[in-house]
């Protein structure tokens, strides 16, 4: 967990990146006056099987003695959705994510039903990652290099667990505190499957980088209310 000295009267926003990513995913997100970011890191919990149980472990890293908010991207947003039910955050912002299992594409669920997840191994995961940057979305040269740097540091066993946990996610209802930002050109979690609070036109799954100006404006508006 990346902890920084907190300025008095600043509220913490705990941030959770997408699957296989780290705090560098938030490199284009600007500071918000009156708030302090704390980035939570992915870590394997060998006995944990579900996203809800994972959220229960992550919750132990959050200081609930003072007001706080949550922010998550992709799988990080799904964990934030679970945390919204476990804790009492002020606000929960999820980006390029899903609030419930109903927003996971049916095609993914069919693949899970057919047992495709049993075929996942290190070689296949590395191949998919090595050939998937364009599927995730537009990136400039520096961003693509950062994408692959993060990919080089992934824990393959954790990635396999994450995929299975998402495909077996059973959450059906979303907290009213969730503010969902989604792009119309997201091919990982297609726009037609979700009901976002705010829409980013032509935003893809990597809009946290390539549409950061729009997202920063939204975040400032959301947290200034």
C-alpha positions as CSV (number, residue, x, y, z in Angstrom):
1,X,0.0,0.0,0.0
2,X,1.4,3.4,-1.0
3,X,0.9,5.7,2.0
4,X,1.8,9.4,2.0
5,X,1.7,11.9,4.8
6,X,-1.9,13.1,5.0
7,X,-2.4,16.9,5.1
8,X,-4.9,17.8,7.9
9,X,-8.5,17.9,6.9
10,X,-7.8,16.0,3.6
11,X,-10.1,13.1,2.9
12,X,-8.4,9.9,1.5
13,X,-9.5,8.4,-1.8
14,X,-8.4,4.8,-1.8
15,X,-7.6,3.7,-5.4
16,X,-7.5,0.2,-6.8
17,X,-6.1,-0.3,-10.4
18,X,-7.2,-2.9,-13.0
19,X,-6.2,-6.5,-13.1
20,X,-2.4,-6.9,-13.5
21,X,-1.9,-3.1,-13.2
22,X,-0.4,-1.0,-10.4
23,X,-0.6,2.6,-9.2
24,X,1.0,3.7,-12.5
25,X,-2.3,3.2,-14.1
26,X,-3.4,6.4,-12.4
27,X,-0.4,8.4,-13.7
28,X,-2.6,10.7,-15.8
29,X,-5.1,11.4,-12.9
30,X,-4.6,14.8,-11.4
31,X,-4.7,15.7,-7.7
32,X,-8.0,16.9,-6.3
33,X,-7.9,19.8,-3.9
34,X,-8.9,18.6,-0.4
35,X,-8.2,14.9,-1.1
36,X,-5.2,12.6,-0.7
37,X,-4.8,9.4,-2.9
38,X,-3.7,6.1,-1.3
39,X,-3.1,3.4,-3.8
40,X,-3.9,-0.2,-2.8
41,X,-1.8,-2.9,-4.4
42,X,-3.0,-6.3,-5.7
43,X,-1.8,-9.2,-3.6
44,X,-2.7,-12.9,-3.7
45,X,-4.7,-14.4,-0.9
46,X,-4.3,-18.1,-1.5
47,X,-7.4,-19.2,0.3
48,X,-9.7,-16.6,-1.2
49,X,-12.1,-17.7,-4.0
50,X,-14.5,-14.8,-4.6
51,X,-14.3,-11.1,-5.3
52,X,-16.4,-10.5,-2.2
53,X,-14.0,-12.4,0.0
54,X,-11.1,-10.6,-1.7
55,X,-12.8,-7.3,-0.8
56,X,-13.1,-8.4,2.8
57,X,-9.3,-8.8,2.9
58,X,-8.7,-5.4,1.2
59,X,-11.1,-3.7,3.6
60,X,-8.6,-4.4,6.4
61,X,-6.2,-1.9,4.7
62,X,-8.7,0.9,4.8
63,X,-8.9,3.4,7.7
64,X,-12.6,3.7,8.4
65,X,-12.2,5.9,11.5
66,X,-12.4,9.0,9.3
67,X,-14.4,9.8,6.1
68,X,-13.0,8.2,2.9
69,X,-13.9,7.4,-0.7
70,X,-13.0,4.7,-3.2
71,X,-11.9,4.7,-6.8
72,X,-11.4,1.7,-9.0
73,X,-10.6,0.9,-12.6
74,X,-11.9,-2.3,-14.3
75,X,-11.5,-5.2,-11.9
76,X,-10.5,-2.6,-9.2
77,X,-13.9,-1.1,-9.7
78,X,-15.6,-4.5,-9.1
79,X,-13.7,-4.8,-5.8
80,X,-14.8,-1.2,-5.0
81,X,-18.4,-2.3,-5.7
82,X,-18.1,-5.1,-3.1
83,X,-16.4,-2.7,-0.7
84,X,-19.3,-0.3,-1.0
85,X,-21.5,-2.9,0.7
86,X,-18.9,-3.9,3.3
87,X,-17.8,-0.4,4.4
88,X,-19.3,3.1,4.5
89,X,-17.5,5.2,1.9
90,X,-18.5,8.7,1.1
91,X,-18.3,8.1,-2.6
92,X,-17.4,5.2,-4.9
93,X,-16.2,6.0,-8.4
94,X,-15.6,3.1,-10.8
95,X,-14.1,3.7,-14.2
96,X,-14.3,1.2,-17.2
97,X,-15.7,-1.3,-14.9
98,X,-18.9,-3.2,-13.8
99,X,-21.0,-2.6,-10.8
100,X,-22.5,-6.1,-10.7
101,X,-22.2,-9.4,-12.5
102,X,-25.1,-8.4,-14.7
103,X,-22.7,-6.0,-16.5
104,X,-20.2,-8.7,-17.3
105,X,-20.6,-9.6,-21.1
106,X,-22.6,-12.8,-21.6
107,X,-20.0,-14.1,-24.0
108,X,-17.5,-14.2,-21.1
109,X,-19.9,-16.2,-19.0
110,X,-20.5,-18.7,-21.8
111,X,-16.7,-19.2,-22.1
112,X,-16.6,-19.9,-18.4
113,X,-19.5,-22.3,-18.7
114,X,-17.6,-24.2,-21.5
115,X,-14.6,-24.6,-19.2
116,X,-12.2,-22.3,-21.1
117,X,-10.8,-21.1,-17.8
118,X,-9.4,-24.6,-17.1
119,X,-7.1,-24.1,-20.1
120,X,-5.4,-21.0,-18.8
121,X,-1.8,-21.3,-18.0
122,X,1.3,-19.1,-17.9
123,X,2.1,-19.5,-21.6
124,X,-1.4,-18.6,-22.7
125,X,-1.7,-15.7,-20.4
126,X,1.6,-14.2,-21.6
127,X,0.6,-14.7,-25.2
128,X,-2.8,-12.9,-24.6
129,X,-1.1,-10.0,-22.8
130,X,1.6,-9.7,-25.4
131,X,-1.0,-9.4,-28.2
132,X,-3.8,-7.5,-26.5
133,X,-2.7,-3.9,-26.0
134,X,-4.7,-2.6,-29.0
135,X,-7.8,-4.6,-27.8
136,X,-7.6,-2.6,-24.5
137,X,-7.5,0.7,-26.2
138,X,-5.4,3.5,-27.7
139,X,-2.0,4.2,-26.2
140,X,0.9,6.4,-27.2
141,X,4.4,5.0,-27.3
142,X,5.1,5.8,-23.6
143,X,1.8,4.5,-22.4
144,X,2.3,1.2,-24.4
145,X,5.7,0.8,-22.9
146,X,4.3,1.3,-19.4
147,X,1.5,-1.2,-20.2
148,X,4.1,-3.8,-21.0
149,X,6.2,-2.9,-18.0
150,X,3.3,-3.5,-15.7
151,X,2.6,-6.8,-17.6
152,X,6.1,-7.9,-17.0
153,X,5.5,-7.7,-13.2
154,X,2.2,-9.7,-13.0
155,X,1.7,-12.8,-11.0
156,X,0.4,-15.3,-13.4
157,X,-1.4,-17.4,-10.8
158,X,-3.1,-14.2,-9.5
159,X,-4.2,-13.3,-13.0
160,X,-5.8,-16.8,-13.5
161,X,-7.5,-16.5,-10.2
162,X,-8.8,-13.0,-11.1
163,X,-10.3,-14.1,-14.4
164,X,-12.1,-17.0,-12.7
165,X,-13.3,-14.7,-9.9
166,X,-14.8,-12.2,-12.3
167,X,-16.4,-14.9,-14.4
168,X,-18.0,-16.5,-11.3
169,X,-19.0,-13.2,-9.7
170,X,-22.5,-13.4,-8.3
171,X,-23.2,-9.8,-7.2
172,X,-26.6,-8.7,-8.5
173,X,-27.3,-5.4,-6.8
174,X,-25.2,-2.2,-6.7
175,X,-24.8,0.4,-4.0
176,X,-26.5,3.7,-4.6
177,X,-23.2,5.4,-3.8
178,X,-21.5,4.1,-6.9
179,X,-20.7,6.6,-9.6
180,X,-19.9,4.8,-12.8
181,X,-17.8,6.3,-15.7
182,X,-17.7,4.3,-18.9
183,X,-16.6,4.8,-22.5
184,X,-18.8,4.1,-25.5
185,X,-15.9,2.3,-27.3
186,X,-14.9,-0.1,-24.5
187,X,-14.4,-3.5,-26.1
188,X,-13.4,-5.3,-22.8
189,X,-16.5,-4.4,-21.0
190,X,-18.8,-3.2,-23.8
191,X,-20.9,-0.1,-23.3
192,X,-24.2,-1.8,-24.2
193,X,-23.8,-4.1,-21.1
194,X,-23.5,-1.3,-18.5
195,X,-25.6,1.5,-17.1
196,X,-23.1,4.3,-16.4
197,X,-23.6,7.5,-14.5
198,X,-21.4,9.4,-16.9
199,X,-20.5,8.5,-20.5
200,X,-17.2,9.3,-22.2
201,X,-17.8,9.4,-26.0
202,X,-15.4,7.2,-27.8
203,X,-13.7,6.2,-24.6
204,X,-12.1,2.7,-24.6
205,X,-10.9,0.5,-21.8
206,X,-7.7,2.6,-21.5
207,X,-9.5,5.9,-21.3
208,X,-7.9,6.4,-17.8
209,X,-4.9,7.4,-20.0
210,X,-6.1,8.5,-23.3
211,X,-9.2,10.5,-22.1
212,X,-7.7,11.6,-18.9
213,X,-8.6,15.3,-19.4
214,X,-12.3,14.5,-19.5
215,X,-12.0,12.0,-16.6
216,X,-10.2,14.6,-14.5
217,X,-12.9,17.2,-15.1
218,X,-15.5,14.6,-14.0
219,X,-13.6,13.6,-10.9
220,X,-13.2,17.2,-9.9
221,X,-16.9,17.8,-10.3
222,X,-17.8,14.6,-8.5
223,X,-15.6,15.2,-5.4
224,X,-16.4,18.9,-5.2
225,X,-20.0,18.2,-4.5
